[in-house]
Amino acid sequence: QGLERRLQRVPHWLGAAGPSPLVDMGTADLIDMKVTTKKSVGFYIRSAKSFLTGVETEGGEKKEAVDKLNISGLGEAINAAVAAASVLEKEGLGKISKVETSYPDMTTGGALRGCPRILITVEKK
């Protein structure tokens, strides 16, 4: 299964208004959610909760819960990623099993600069 087939837009039933961020649908039990500063922290919290609990759409389609959720954020989006993971653990929906930080090189305006990154793995309880 190619990466092109795994990348999908977050469905509108997760509360997205307008274009949705890309989510790597990965395998049935693992989802990679990439957090940005374009949406509110509340949006990402609702999305993360939906991935771990599963939901039923207005059309009756059932979306199953996933076992693991990887939440990642770059730069200023790190706060939103940490907030979403923290709420999941605080509400007993999941447990933070891994926190990974890095400082990858990013090209901006022709210049190569480092950018802080966080990857948080949350496992369903």
C-alpha positions as CSV (number, residue, x, y, z in Angstrom):
1,Q,0.0,0.0,0.0
2,G,1.7,3.2,-1.2
3,L,1.9,6.4,0.9
4,E,-0.3,8.2,-1.6
5,R,-3.1,5.8,-0.8
6,R,-2.5,6.0,3.0
7,L,-2.7,9.8,3.2
8,Q,-6.2,11.0,3.5
9,R,-8.0,14.2,4.6
10,V,-9.5,14.2,8.0
11,P,-13.2,13.6,7.5
12,H,-15.6,16.5,8.1
13,W,-17.3,14.6,11.0
14,L,-14.2,15.3,13.1
15,G,-15.3,18.9,13.3
16,A,-13.2,20.4,10.5
17,A,-14.3,23.6,9.0
18,G,-12.9,24.0,5.5
19,P,-9.8,22.1,4.3
20,S,-8.7,19.4,6.7
21,P,-5.1,18.6,7.6
22,L,-3.5,15.4,6.2
23,V,-3.5,12.3,8.4
24,D,-1.4,9.2,7.6
25,M,-4.0,6.5,8.0
26,G,-1.2,3.9,8.3
27,T,-2.5,0.6,9.4
28,A,-5.8,-0.1,11.0
29,D,-4.4,0.2,14.5
30,L,-2.0,3.2,14.0
31,I,-2.7,6.8,12.9
32,D,-0.2,9.6,12.4
33,M,-1.9,13.0,13.2
34,K,0.2,16.0,12.1
35,V,-0.7,19.1,14.2
36,T,-0.3,22.6,12.7
37,T,-1.1,26.2,13.9
38,K,-3.8,26.6,11.3
39,K,-6.5,24.9,13.4
40,S,-7.3,25.5,17.1
41,V,-6.1,23.3,19.9
42,G,-9.7,22.2,20.5
43,F,-10.0,20.9,17.0
44,Y,-7.0,18.6,17.5
45,I,-8.2,17.5,20.9
46,R,-11.6,16.5,19.4
47,S,-9.9,14.8,16.5
48,A,-7.6,12.8,18.8
49,K,-10.5,11.8,21.0
50,S,-12.4,10.6,18.0
51,F,-9.5,8.5,16.8
52,L,-9.2,6.7,20.1
53,T,-12.9,6.2,20.8
54,G,-14.3,5.7,17.3
55,V,-17.3,7.5,16.0
56,E,-20.4,7.1,13.9
57,T,-21.0,9.6,11.1
58,E,-24.2,11.3,10.3
59,G,-24.6,8.9,7.4
60,G,-24.4,5.9,9.8
61,E,-20.9,4.9,8.8
62,K,-18.9,3.6,11.8
63,K,-15.3,4.6,12.2
64,E,-13.5,2.1,14.4
65,A,-11.1,3.3,17.2
66,V,-7.4,2.9,16.7
67,D,-5.0,1.3,19.2
68,K,-2.1,3.8,18.7
69,L,-2.1,7.5,17.8
70,N,1.1,9.3,16.8
71,I,0.7,13.1,17.4
72,S,3.4,15.2,15.8
73,G,4.0,19.0,15.7
74,L,6.7,21.3,14.3
75,G,7.7,24.6,15.9
76,E,4.8,26.6,17.3
77,A,2.5,23.6,16.8
78,I,4.3,21.7,19.5
79,N,2.1,23.2,22.2
80,A,-1.1,21.9,20.5
81,A,0.4,18.4,20.1
82,V,1.3,18.3,23.8
83,A,-2.1,19.6,24.8
84,A,-4.0,17.0,22.7
85,A,-1.9,14.2,24.1
86,S,-2.2,15.5,27.7
87,V,-6.0,15.7,27.5
88,L,-6.2,12.1,26.2
89,E,-4.3,10.9,29.2
90,K,-6.0,13.1,31.7
91,E,-9.5,11.9,30.6
92,G,-8.3,8.2,30.7
93,L,-8.7,7.6,27.0
94,G,-5.1,6.7,26.4
95,K,-1.6,6.6,27.9
96,I,1.4,8.5,26.6
97,S,3.9,5.7,25.9
98,K,6.6,7.6,24.1
99,V,7.8,11.2,23.6
100,E,10.4,11.8,21.0
101,T,12.0,15.2,20.2
102,S,14.2,16.2,17.3
103,Y,15.5,19.2,15.5
104,P,15.3,18.5,11.8
105,D,16.8,20.8,9.2
106,M,14.1,22.7,7.2
107,T,14.6,24.9,4.2
108,T,12.9,28.3,4.5
109,G,13.5,31.0,2.0
110,G,16.5,29.2,0.6
111,A,18.2,29.0,4.0
112,L,18.6,25.8,5.9
113,R,17.5,26.0,9.5
114,G,16.7,23.7,12.4
115,C,13.1,23.4,13.6
116,P,12.0,21.8,16.8
117,R,9.7,18.8,16.4
118,I,7.9,16.5,18.8
119,L,6.3,13.1,18.3
120,I,4.0,11.7,21.0
121,T,2.7,8.2,20.9
122,V,-0.6,7.6,22.7
123,E,-1.8,4.1,23.2
124,K,-5.5,3.4,23.8
125,K,-6.4,2.2,27.3
